[in-house]
């Protein structure tokens, strides 16, 4: 299965952002790709879920980890920030083909409804490790997933 048009636009945008080694907000992604944000993330959220799955299948770092909530930018250099709860659900449901580090307790979100956005803070260390995987990726990001 190929990525949807929205996911292609967002993936391309994120690949172009990686050399900056800075997180981007959901709003910035929406504004730069014209993919609607909507309530709870809308089309941006759905496209990020697609990208997460395809990245994992391709054994790539979780490029979607660099998309964070504006209210959760805590690093002055913008290297780190917290994504929404949907990221935890995607991680918990993933087969983890890319062998990302996982923090104990993530598995509880595999069969539950999407966690509240505030839940991500309990996984700060893991999310920072995921963002570091993106920043430290040595290969060229594939033009398509």
Secondary structure, 3 states (H helix, E strand, C coil): CCCCHHHHHHHHHHHHHHCCCCCEEHHHHHHHHCCCCCHHHHHHHHHHHHHHHHHHHCCCCCHHHHEECHHHECCCCCCCECCCHHHHHHHHHCCCCCCCCCCCCHHHHCCCCCCCHHHHHHHHHHHHHHHHHHHCCCCCCCCCC
